[in-house]
Amino acid sequence: MNPGAAPPLGWWRQTWRPAAAAAVGASGWFSTGVVLAREQGTGADSWFLVGDPLVGLGCLVLLLWRRRFPVTVALVTTAASIPSAIASGAALVALGSVATRRRPVEIGAVAAAHVVASQFALQFYAVDSPPDAWWLRLTLPVLTAGIAVALGTAVGARRVEVRSLRDRAESAEREQSARAAQARALERNRIAREMHDVLAHRISLVAMQAGVLDHRDNLRAEESRVLVRGIAEGSHQALEELRDVLGVLRADPGRPEPPQPSLDGIPGLVADTRASGLDVTLTTTVAGTPPDLVGRTCYRVVQEGLTNAAKHAPGARVRVTVEGAAGDRLEVGVHNAPAARDSSSLTAELAPPPASGFGLLGLGERVGLAGGELSHHPTPGNGYVLTARLPWPNTPHERKA
């Protein structure tokens, strides 16, 4: 868009400019008539009474095209101001329109034409003036042209400023919309990650136990009761954890969040998984208490590893190791052997639950935010290993100790 282009005008802006041109032209026409009547004494001729107003009216109509053809309209009205005093008002308005474009060559050419035309206009009606009044005949046109140029330039500058502010406001609105969309996407990802972390482990265990009941018809009554009790407890815990997550999402900003999992919760997590039928062993050699972010991330790594083991390797032996110390790093690993083939195992014959495929991806983002590294790959014996290395800096208390 051309910076000097004018915005669309409303009816008032379309009206007052021709009205102002008519007022200025009418005052000049009336003054000229008074001078002619005083000097000639016989009154004005027919051209002054008829031709001059008609030419002036044509120039006022021509102003309607000043925005499309500003220079042409300005030059035509300036030339028409020679035989028509009323057209002088339209010529000044057209000069102001040219000035709004803020192009020095165009402004200078039209302003010079206005000054020259004014000198010929004084000769057209043969108005007598003192010989030493040439400076007055030159100064008045220069002054009126300067005023028109100054007003037009100010209007043009104002238009550019308004357009710049409008563009900046639109740009800010677009950026705000983009930030809002990004925030919504990040929030959706966060909610999906939290829902996965909270529910995937519980639901996987429930699905595993339900699969055992569906595929095994030789279970003893006590084994069936253990599985049914595990399904009931797992479902209840899943609902409670889901309610906690939804409560955080709906809570007021001032409401405290429920306690987050930490390193201390890993033994309970392993115990729940072991009670569901997986053969899980836990080895921990941790000296001290890691920061909350590190402990929570370590918990999520173990949770994801146990969930994947329950999904993809039912009945397998799983080994969880956690070791580390302050000032070094915290390492966590979940190693599982291949899925058990022994039909006597309660977890050997399961219908595999559906996999989302986003658990490890979300876990990688979580570990990355904690400044750590995540690794996962199959082992030569068709097992699988999931490891994470998390930084564990010294806290001021630990440095003093």
Phi, psi and chi 1 to 4 in degrees:
 res  aa     phi    psi   chi1   chi2   chi3   chi4
   1 MET       -  138.8  179.0 -179.1  -67.7      -
   2 ASN   -70.0  126.3 -174.2   -4.2      -      -
   3 PRO   -60.6  -27.1  -22.2   32.8      -      -
   4 GLY   -89.1   -3.0      -      -      -      -
   5 ALA   -67.6  141.4      -      -      -      -
   6 ALA   -88.4  145.2      -      -      -      -
   7 PRO   -75.2  163.4   28.0  -34.1      -      -
   8 PRO   -58.7  142.3  -21.8   32.4      -      -
   9 LEU  -104.0  144.9  -61.0 -178.9      -      -
  10 GLY   -80.1  179.7      -      -      -      -
  11 TRP   -63.6  -34.6   69.2  -89.6      -      -
  12 TRP   -67.8  -44.1  168.9 -114.6      -      -
  13 ARG   -67.4  -30.1  -69.0 -174.6  176.5 -178.2
  14 GLN   -71.4  -24.0  -70.7  -79.2   13.2      -
  15 THR   -93.8  -42.7  -57.1      -      -      -
  16 TRP   -71.7  -27.8   78.8  -96.6      -      -
  17 ARG   -67.3  -51.6  -72.1  175.1  172.5   82.5
  18 PRO   -60.5  -33.8  -24.9   35.4      -      -
  19 ALA   -64.8  -42.2      -      -      -      -
  20 ALA   -65.1  -40.0      -      -      -      -
  21 ALA   -63.0  -40.5      -      -      -      -
  22 ALA   -65.1  -39.0      -      -      -      -
  23 ALA   -66.3  -45.1      -      -      -      -
  24 VAL   -64.1  -44.0  172.8      -      -      -
  25 GLY   -64.7  -39.3      -      -      -      -
  26 ALA   -65.0  -39.0      -      -      -      -
  27 SER   -65.0  -41.2   62.6      -      -      -
  28 GLY   -64.9  -40.0      -      -      -      -
  29 TRP   -63.9  -43.1 -179.0   79.1      -      -
  30 PHE   -64.4  -42.9 -178.0   77.8      -      -
  31 SER   -63.1  -41.5  -58.9      -      -      -
  32 THR   -63.8  -39.7  -57.2      -      -      -
  33 GLY   -63.0  -38.5      -      -      -      -
  34 VAL   -65.0  -42.9  171.5      -      -      -
  35 VAL   -65.3  -41.4  173.0      -      -      -
  36 LEU   -64.4  -41.0  -70.8  175.6      -      -
  37 ALA   -66.1  -35.6      -      -      -      -
  38 ARG   -73.4  -39.3 -176.0  178.4   65.4 -114.6
  39 GLU   -82.9  -41.6  -68.1 -173.8   -3.2      -
  40 GLN   -86.4  -30.7  -62.2  178.0    2.3      -
  41 GLY    73.8   -6.2      -      -      -      -
  42 THR  -111.3    5.9   57.1      -      -      -
  43 GLY    87.9  171.6      -      -      -      -
  44 ALA   -78.8  154.8      -      -      -      -
  45 ASP   -82.5  179.7   56.4   13.9      -      -
  46 SER   -68.4  -33.0   59.2      -      -      -
  47 TRP   -61.9  -43.1  169.6 -102.1      -      -
  48 PHE   -64.9  -36.5 -179.8   80.5      -      -
  49 LEU   -82.9  -27.6  -64.0  175.7      -      -
  50 VAL  -118.2  -54.8  179.0      -      -      -
  51 GLY   -64.8  -44.6      -      -      -      -
  52 ASP   -58.1  -50.8 -168.7  -41.6      -      -
  53 PRO   -62.1  -36.2  -24.0   35.6      -      -
  54 LEU   -66.4  -43.5  -70.8  177.7      -      -
  55 VAL   -62.8  -42.5  173.8      -      -      -
  56 GLY   -62.1  -39.9      -      -      -      -
  57 LEU   -63.9  -40.4 -179.9   61.0      -      -
  58 GLY   -61.4  -38.5      -      -      -      -
  59 CYS   -67.1  -36.9  -69.4      -      -      -
  60 LEU   -63.6  -40.1  -67.1  176.3      -      -
  61 VAL   -66.6  -37.0  174.7      -      -      -
  62 LEU   -64.2  -23.2 -169.0   61.2      -      -
  63 LEU   -62.4  -20.5  -72.6  178.1      -      -
  64 LEU   -63.3  -22.4  -62.0  176.6      -      -
  65 TRP  -102.8   13.1  -74.0  -88.3      -      -
  66 ARG   -69.0  -25.7   73.2 -172.9 -176.8  -80.5
  67 ARG   -78.2  -30.0  -66.6  161.5   63.4   82.6
  68 ARG   -84.5  -41.2 -180.0  175.6  -63.3 -178.0
  69 PHE  -126.6   69.6  -49.4  105.7      -      -
  70 PRO   -63.3  -46.1   22.5  -32.5      -      -
  71 VAL   -68.7  -43.3  177.4      -      -      -
  72 THR   -62.3  -47.0  -58.5      -      -      -
  73 VAL   -62.3  -40.2  171.4      -      -      -
  74 ALA   -64.0  -44.1      -      -      -      -
  75 LEU   -67.9  -38.9  -67.6  177.2      -      -
  76 VAL   -66.1  -46.1  171.2      -      -      -
  77 THR   -67.2  -33.5   54.0      -      -      -
  78 THR   -64.9  -43.5  -61.0      -      -      -
  79 ALA   -65.3  -36.7      -      -      -      -
  80 ALA   -69.9  -20.3      -      -      -      -
  81 SER   -72.6  -10.0   66.7      -      -      -
  82 ILE   -68.9  -52.4  -64.2  175.1      -      -
  83 PRO   -90.0   -4.7   32.1  -34.4      -      -
  84 SER  -131.4  118.4  173.8      -      -      -
  85 ALA   -70.4  -33.2      -      -      -      -
  86 ILE   -65.6  -32.2  -65.4 -179.0      -      -
  87 ALA   -68.5  -13.8      -      -      -      -
  88 SER   -63.2  -34.5   60.5      -      -      -
  89 GLY   -65.4  -44.0      -      -      -      -
  90 ALA   -63.2  -36.4      -      -      -      -
  91 ALA   -64.0  -39.1      -      -      -      -
  92 LEU   -67.8  -40.7  -71.7  173.6      -      -
  93 VAL   -64.5  -41.2  171.1      -      -      -
  94 ALA   -64.0  -37.6      -      -      -      -
  95 LEU   -63.3  -41.4  174.7   58.3      -      -
  96 GLY   -62.6  -37.0      -      -      -      -
  97 SER   -64.7  -39.1  -65.9      -      -      -
  98 VAL   -64.2  -38.2  172.0      -      -      -
  99 ALA   -66.5  -27.2      -      -      -      -
 100 THR   -63.4  -23.1   59.8      -      -      -
 101 ARG   -76.0  -18.0  -65.6  155.6   59.1   91.0
 102 ARG    56.9   48.7  -59.6 -163.7  -59.6  172.5
 103 ARG  -114.9  108.6  -62.5  178.6 -179.5  177.9
 104 PRO   -56.9  -39.0  -24.1   33.3      -      -
 105 VAL   -64.5  -46.2  174.7      -      -      -
 106 GLU   -63.4  -44.9  -66.6 -179.8   -4.3      -
 107 ILE   -62.2  -45.8  -64.7  172.9      -      -
 108 GLY   -62.6  -40.5      -      -      -      -
 109 ALA   -66.3  -45.1      -      -      -      -
 110 VAL   -70.5  -39.0  176.3      -      -      -
 111 ALA   -64.5  -41.4      -      -      -      -
 112 ALA   -64.1  -40.1      -      -      -      -
 113 ALA   -63.0  -37.0      -      -      -      -
 114 HIS   -64.1  -43.3  174.6   77.8      -      -
 115 VAL   -66.0  -43.4  174.5      -      -      -
 116 VAL   -65.1  -42.4  172.3      -      -      -
 117 ALA   -63.6  -34.2      -      -      -      -
 118 SER   -64.5  -33.7   64.7      -      -      -
 119 GLN   -68.7  -38.5  -55.2  -54.1  -50.3      -
 120 PHE   -70.5  -31.9  -74.8  101.8      -      -
 121 ALA   -64.0  -35.7      -      -      -      -
 122 LEU   -65.8  -31.0  -66.1  175.5      -      -
 123 GLN   -81.1  -22.4  -58.4  -61.7  -34.7      -
 124 PHE   -64.8  -41.4 -176.6   81.4      -      -
 125 TYR   -96.1    4.8  -77.1  113.3      -      -
 126 ALA    52.4   50.0      -      -      -      -
 127 VAL   -84.4  125.7  176.9      -      -      -
 128 ASP   -76.0  142.3  -65.4  -26.6      -      -
 129 SER  -146.0  152.5   57.9      -      -      -
 130 PRO   -59.2  146.9  -21.9   32.6      -      -
 131 PRO   -61.0  -32.4  -22.8   34.2      -      -
 132 ASP   -88.3   12.9   57.1   -9.9      -      -
 133 ALA   -99.7   20.1      -      -      -      -
 134 TRP   -62.7  -33.7   61.2  -92.0      -      -
 135 TRP   -65.3  -31.8   61.4  -88.4      -      -
 136 LEU   -71.5  -39.0 -178.3   61.0      -      -
 137 ARG   -66.3  -25.3  -66.1 -165.7  -57.4  -92.0
 138 LEU   -91.4  -36.3 -175.3   62.4      -      -
 139 THR   -69.6  -40.1  -57.7      -      -      -
 140 LEU   -62.8  -46.8 -174.8   59.4      -      -
 141 PRO   -63.2  -38.6  -22.2   32.9      -      -
 142 VAL   -63.9  -39.7  170.1      -      -      -
 143 LEU   -65.4  -47.0 -179.4   60.1      -      -
 144 THR   -64.9  -39.5   55.8      -      -      -
 145 ALA   -64.5  -40.1      -      -      -      -
 146 GLY   -63.0  -40.3      -      -      -      -
 147 ILE   -63.3  -44.9  -66.2  174.8      -      -
 148 ALA   -62.3  -41.2      -      -      -      -
 149 VAL   -66.3  -42.4  169.8      -      -      -
 150 ALA   -62.6  -46.0      -      -      -      -
 151 LEU   -63.3  -43.6  -68.4  176.3      -      -
 152 GLY   -63.7  -41.4      -      -      -      -
 153 THR   -63.5  -39.8  -56.6      -      -      -
 154 ALA   -63.8  -41.7      -      -      -      -
 155 VAL   -63.7  -42.5  170.5      -      -      -
 156 GLY   -62.3  -42.6      -      -      -      -
 157 ALA   -63.9  -38.7      -      -      -      -
 158 ARG   -64.8  -39.2  176.8   60.9  178.1  170.3
 159 ARG   -63.0  -43.5  -73.3  174.9 -179.8  171.9
 160 VAL   -62.4  -42.0  172.3      -      -      -
 161 GLU   -64.5  -44.3 -179.1 -178.1    3.6      -
 162 VAL   -63.3  -42.1  170.1      -      -      -
 163 ARG   -64.8  -39.2 -175.5  174.4  -66.4  106.3
 164 SER   -63.5  -43.6  175.6      -      -      -
 165 LEU   -63.7  -39.4  -67.1  175.7      -      -
 166 ARG   -65.2  -42.7 -175.5 -175.1  -60.5  111.9
 167 ASP   -63.8  -40.8  -67.9  -18.6      -      -
 168 ARG   -65.7  -38.2  -71.7  162.4   57.3 -175.0
 169 ALA   -65.7  -41.8      -      -      -      -
 170 GLU   -65.5  -40.3  -67.2  175.1   -7.1      -
 171 SER   -63.7  -42.7  176.5      -      -      -
 172 ALA   -63.7  -37.7      -      -      -      -
 173 GLU   -65.9  -41.2 -175.1  176.6   -4.7      -
 174 ARG   -64.2  -41.9  -71.7 -167.4  -62.5  -90.9
 175 GLU   -64.6  -39.0  -67.3  176.5   -1.4      -
 176 GLN   -63.7  -40.9  178.1   64.7   22.8      -
 177 SER   -64.2  -40.1  -60.8      -      -      -
 178 ALA   -65.7  -41.5      -      -      -      -
 179 ARG   -65.0  -38.3  -74.2 -166.1  -64.6  -92.4
 180 ALA   -65.0  -41.6      -      -      -      -
 181 ALA   -64.6  -40.3      -      -      -      -
 182 GLN   -65.6  -40.9 -177.4 -179.2   14.0      -
 183 ALA   -63.3  -40.7      -      -      -      -
 184 ARG   -64.1  -40.6  -74.0 -167.0  -64.9  -91.5
 185 ALA   -64.4  -43.7      -      -      -      -
 186 LEU   -63.1  -39.5  -66.8  175.9      -      -
 187 GLU   -67.0  -39.9 -175.7   64.0   12.8      -
 188 ARG   -62.0  -42.5  -76.2 -164.9  -62.5  -92.7
 189 ASN   -63.3  -40.4  -68.3  -22.4      -      -
 190 ARG   -64.8  -43.8 -173.7 -175.2   72.5   83.9
 191 ILE   -63.1  -44.6  -66.1  172.8      -      -
 192 ALA   -61.3  -39.7      -      -      -      -
 193 ARG   -66.3  -43.1 -169.8  161.0   50.7 -119.1
 194 GLU   -64.9  -42.1  -70.1  -64.0  -31.6      -
 195 MET   -63.3  -39.9  -62.7  -69.5  -75.1      -
 196 HIS   -65.2  -46.7  177.3  -85.2      -      -
 197 ASP   -61.1  -38.4  -68.0  -19.9      -      -
 198 VAL   -77.6  -43.7  168.6      -      -      -
 199 LEU   -97.5  -31.5  -64.8 -179.7      -      -
 200 ALA   -58.7  -43.9      -      -      -      -
 201 HIS   -64.3  -49.4  178.7   71.0      -      -
 202 ARG   -63.8  -46.8  -61.6  -68.1 -178.6 -171.6
 203 ILE   -66.9  -35.3  -61.8  -58.0      -      -
 204 SER   -62.4  -42.8  -63.9      -      -      -
 205 LEU   -65.8  -41.5  -62.6 -178.7      -      -
 206 VAL   -63.0  -42.9  169.0      -      -      -
 207 ALA   -63.5  -38.7      -      -      -      -
 208 MET   -63.5  -46.1 -179.5 -178.5   63.9      -
 209 GLN   -66.7  -39.6  -65.3  166.2  -30.0      -
 210 ALA   -65.3  -34.9      -      -      -      -
 211 GLY   -64.5  -37.2      -      -      -      -
 212 VAL   -62.0  -45.7  172.4      -      -      -
 213 LEU   -62.4  -33.7  -71.5  176.9      -      -
 214 ASP   -76.9  -33.3 -176.7   47.1      -      -
 215 HIS   -99.8  -15.8  -72.1   79.2      -      -
 216 ARG  -108.9  123.4  -63.8  -74.8  -60.1  -84.0
 217 ASP  -111.0    9.0   53.1    3.2      -      -
 218 ASN  -115.6   23.9   57.9  -13.5      -      -
 219 LEU   -77.0  143.2  -65.7  175.2      -      -
 220 ARG   -74.8  162.7  -63.1 -171.0  -57.3  -87.4
 221 ALA   -60.3  -39.0      -      -      -      -
 222 GLU   -67.7  -38.6 -179.4   60.2   26.6      -
 223 GLU   -64.9  -39.5  -67.7  176.6  -24.1      -
 224 SER   -64.4  -41.8  -61.8      -      -      -
 225 ARG   -64.1  -38.1  -77.4 -165.7  -64.6  -89.8
 226 VAL   -62.5  -43.4  169.8      -      -      -
 227 LEU   -66.9  -43.3  -70.4  174.2      -      -
 228 VAL   -64.6  -40.8  171.3      -      -      -
 229 ARG   -64.7  -39.0 -174.1  164.0   54.7 -110.1
 230 GLY   -64.5  -39.0      -      -      -      -
 231 ILE   -64.3  -44.6  -67.4  173.2      -      -
 232 ALA   -63.6  -46.3      -      -      -      -
 233 GLU   -67.0  -41.5  -68.2  177.2   -6.0      -
 234 GLY   -63.2  -40.2      -      -      -      -
 235 SER   -65.9  -41.7  -59.5      -      -      -
 236 HIS   -63.7  -43.2  177.5   72.5      -      -
 237 GLN   -65.6  -37.5  -68.9  173.7  -10.0      -
 238 ALA   -62.5  -42.1      -      -      -      -
 239 LEU   -64.9  -40.5  -70.5  175.0      -      -
 240 GLU   -64.1  -43.8  -71.1  -65.6  -29.9      -
 241 GLU   -67.7  -37.1  -67.8  173.1  -12.7      -
 242 LEU   -63.8  -40.5  176.1   60.9      -      -
 243 ARG   -63.9  -36.7 -172.8  177.3  -65.0  110.7
 244 ASP   -64.4  -43.5  -70.3  -20.0      -      -
 245 VAL   -64.3  -47.0  172.5      -      -      -
 246 LEU   -64.0  -33.1  -64.6  179.0      -      -
 247 GLY   -64.8  -37.4      -      -      -      -
 248 VAL   -65.8  -40.1  171.0      -      -      -
 249 LEU   -68.1  -31.4  -61.9  177.8      -      -
 250 ARG   -94.7   -7.9  -63.4  169.6 -179.6  166.6
 251 ALA   -71.3  157.9      -      -      -      -
 252 ASP   -71.0  157.0  -64.0  -29.0      -      -
 253 PRO   -58.1  -31.0  -23.7   33.2      -      -
 254 GLY   -81.5  -10.7      -      -      -      -
 255 ARG   -77.5  129.9  177.1  178.1  174.8  179.6
 256 PRO   -69.0  147.6   25.0  -33.4      -      -
 257 GLU   -78.1  154.2  -65.8 -173.0    2.1      -
 258 PRO   -65.8  160.1   23.6  -33.3      -      -
 259 PRO   -57.5  136.8  -21.9   31.8      -      -
 260 GLN   -90.9  151.9  -64.0  -65.9  -45.7      -
 261 PRO   -64.2  153.1   22.9  -33.1      -      -
 262 SER  -141.3 -175.4   63.1      -      -      -
 263 LEU   -60.9  -32.0 -168.2   65.7      -      -
 264 ASP   -67.0  -18.3  -63.6  -23.9      -      -
 265 GLY   -85.9   -4.7      -      -      -      -
 266 ILE   -65.4  -43.4  -67.8  179.6      -      -
 267 PRO   -57.2  -41.9  -27.1   36.4      -      -
 268 GLY   -64.6  -38.1      -      -      -      -
 269 LEU   -62.7  -43.4 -178.5   64.1      -      -
 270 VAL   -66.0  -39.7  170.5      -      -      -
 271 ALA   -63.3  -42.4      -      -      -      -
 272 ASP   -61.4  -41.8  -69.5  -17.7      -      -
 273 THR   -67.4  -40.1  -53.5      -      -      -
 274 ARG   -64.2  -37.6 -172.9 -177.1  -63.0  120.2
 275 ALA   -66.9  -22.0      -      -      -      -
 276 SER   -83.0   -6.3  -59.3      -      -      -
 277 GLY   122.4  -13.1      -      -      -      -
 278 LEU   -80.3  145.1  -77.7 -179.2      -      -
 279 ASP   -89.3   94.7 -176.2    7.3      -      -
 280 VAL  -116.5  133.3 -174.0      -      -      -
 281 THR  -120.2  145.9   58.5      -      -      -
 282 LEU  -124.1  129.7  172.9   63.5      -      -
 283 THR  -126.6  120.7  -57.6      -      -      -
 284 THR  -126.1  132.1   59.5      -      -      -
 285 THR  -134.9   70.9   55.0      -      -      -
 286 VAL  -110.2  125.7  178.7      -      -      -
 287 ALA  -103.6  104.5      -      -      -      -
 288 GLY   104.0 -175.3      -      -      -      -
 289 THR  -116.0  118.5  -58.0      -      -      -
 290 PRO   -73.5  166.6   28.8  -34.4      -      -
 291 PRO   -59.6  159.1  -22.0   31.9      -      -
 292 ASP   -57.2  -44.3  -67.3  -19.1      -      -
 293 LEU   -63.2  -41.8  177.3   60.3      -      -
 294 VAL   -67.0  -44.9  175.6      -      -      -
 295 GLY   -63.9  -40.9      -      -      -      -
 296 ARG   -66.7  -40.0 -178.2  165.6   60.3 -108.4
 297 THR   -66.1  -39.8  -55.5      -      -      -
 298 CYS   -61.0  -41.5 -178.9      -      -      -
 299 TYR   -60.9  -43.7  178.8   93.9      -      -
 300 ARG   -67.0  -33.3  -66.6  -55.7 -171.7 -170.0
 301 VAL   -64.1  -47.5  172.0      -      -      -
 302 VAL   -62.2  -42.6  174.9      -      -      -
 303 GLN   -61.0  -44.8 -174.0 -178.8   52.8      -
 304 GLU   -66.0  -40.0 -179.7   65.6   20.3      -
 305 GLY   -63.1  -43.9      -      -      -      -
 306 LEU   -66.8  -37.3  -65.4  177.8      -      -
 307 THR   -63.1  -44.9  -61.0      -      -      -
 308 ASN   -66.9  -36.7  -71.3  -20.8      -      -
 309 ALA   -64.3  -41.2      -      -      -      -
 310 ALA   -66.6  -33.9      -      -      -      -
 311 LYS   -73.9  -49.5  -76.3 -176.9  178.8  179.8
 312 HIS  -105.8  -12.6  -53.6  -66.0      -      -
 313 ALA  -138.6   61.3      -      -      -      -
 314 PRO   -63.2  137.2   22.7  -32.2      -      -
 315 GLY    82.8   -2.8      -      -      -      -
 316 ALA   -79.1  156.2      -      -      -      -
 317 ARG   -80.8  132.3  -66.7 -173.5  -57.1  -85.8
 318 VAL  -121.1  134.4 -176.9      -      -      -
 319 ARG  -122.6  123.6  179.4  164.9   51.4   92.6
 320 VAL  -110.5  127.4  179.4      -      -      -
 321 THR  -125.7  135.2   58.6      -      -      -
 322 VAL  -134.0  124.5 -177.2      -      -      -
 323 GLU  -149.5  152.8   57.4 -175.1   11.4      -
 324 GLY   157.8  171.5      -      -      -      -
 325 ALA  -153.6  158.6      -      -      -      -
 326 ALA   -63.9  143.5      -      -      -      -
 327 GLY    87.6   -8.3      -      -      -      -
 328 ASP  -120.9 -104.8 -172.6   10.1      -      -
 329 ARG  -160.8  165.5   59.6 -174.2  178.1 -177.3
 330 LEU  -111.3  122.4 -178.3   66.4      -      -
 331 GLU  -112.3  134.8  -62.8 -172.6    7.3      -
 332 VAL  -132.3  139.2   55.6      -      -      -
 333 GLY  -141.6  143.7      -      -      -      -
 334 VAL  -125.7  111.1 -179.1      -      -      -
 335 HIS  -113.4  127.9  -51.5 -103.8      -      -
 336 ASN  -125.6  142.0   64.4  -93.6      -      -
 337 ALA   -77.9  175.7      -      -      -      -
 338 PRO   -61.1  160.8  -20.6   31.2      -      -
 339 ALA   -60.5  139.1      -      -      -      -
 340 ALA   -68.5  142.3      -      -      -      -
 341 ARG  -106.6   -0.7  -59.7  -61.0  178.9 -176.0
 342 ASP   -73.9  119.5 -176.4    7.7      -      -
 343 SER   -69.7  -14.2   59.7      -      -      -
 344 SER   -79.4  -13.6   62.7      -      -      -
 345 SER   -73.6  139.5  174.4      -      -      -
 346 LEU   -66.3  -20.8  -69.4  179.6      -      -
 347 THR  -111.9   12.5   59.1      -      -      -
 348 ALA   -80.5  -31.4      -      -      -      -
 349 GLU  -115.7   92.4  -59.3  176.1    7.6      -
 350 LEU  -128.4  146.2  -65.5  177.5      -      -
 351 ALA   -79.4  117.4      -      -      -      -
 352 PRO   -60.3  129.7   22.6  -31.5      -      -
 353 PRO   -70.3  156.7   26.4  -33.1      -      -
 354 PRO   -64.8  143.0   23.3  -32.8      -      -
 355 ALA  -107.8  137.7      -      -      -      -
 356 SER   -81.9  -31.4   64.7      -      -      -
 357 GLY    83.3   -1.4      -      -      -      -
 358 PHE  -110.8   -0.8  -64.7  103.9      -      -
 359 GLY   -64.6  -51.4      -      -      -      -
 360 LEU   -67.8  -32.6  -67.9  176.4      -      -
 361 LEU   -64.1  -47.6  179.9   61.5      -      -
 362 GLY   -64.9  -36.0      -      -      -      -
 363 LEU   -66.0  -38.4 -173.9   62.5      -      -
 364 GLY   -61.3  -40.2      -      -      -      -
 365 GLU   -64.4  -40.6  -65.6  178.8   -1.6      -
 366 ARG   -65.0  -44.2 -172.4 -175.2  -66.7  -86.7
 367 VAL   -66.5  -38.0  171.9      -      -      -
 368 GLY   -63.3  -38.9      -      -      -      -
 369 LEU   -64.5  -28.5  -69.2  175.1      -      -
 370 ALA   -83.9   -0.1      -      -      -      -
 371 GLY    82.9   16.2      -      -      -      -
 372 GLY  -106.0 -171.4      -      -      -      -
 373 GLU  -127.9  139.1  -60.1  176.7   -4.9      -
 374 LEU  -117.3  138.4 -178.0   69.7      -      -
 375 SER  -139.0  140.0  174.4      -      -      -
 376 HIS  -153.0  135.8   52.3   88.2      -      -
 377 HIS  -166.7  158.0   54.6   82.0      -      -
 378 PRO   -69.9  154.7  -14.9   28.5      -      -
 379 THR   -99.9  162.1   59.9      -      -      -
 380 PRO   -56.5  -29.2  -26.4   35.2      -      -
 381 GLY   -90.7   26.1      -      -      -      -
 382 ASN    66.7   21.3  -66.5  -32.9      -      -
 383 GLY   -93.6 -161.2      -      -      -      -
 384 TYR  -152.3  147.2 -155.4   83.5      -      -
 385 VAL  -134.1  135.9   57.2      -      -      -
 386 LEU  -126.3  119.5  172.5   67.0      -      -
 387 THR  -130.6  152.7   59.8      -      -      -
 388 ALA  -142.9  140.7      -      -      -      -
 389 ARG  -119.6  118.5  -64.1  175.9  177.6   84.3
 390 LEU  -117.7  135.6  -57.1  169.3      -      -
 391 PRO   -68.6  141.9   25.4  -33.0      -      -
 392 TRP  -132.3   84.0 -174.5   -8.5      -      -
 393 PRO   -72.8  159.4   27.9  -33.7      -      -
 394 ASN   -70.2  134.7  -83.6  -38.9      -      -
 395 THR   -87.6  161.5   62.4      -      -      -
 396 PRO   -55.8  -38.2  -27.5   35.8      -      -
 397 HIS   -64.6  -42.0  175.8   72.7      -      -
 398 GLU   -68.3  -34.5  -68.6  166.3  -21.0      -
 399 ARG   -66.3  -37.7  -75.3 -163.6  -67.5  -92.6
 400 LYS   -67.1  -36.9  -69.5  179.2 -178.4  178.6
 401 ALA   -67.1      -      -      -      -      -
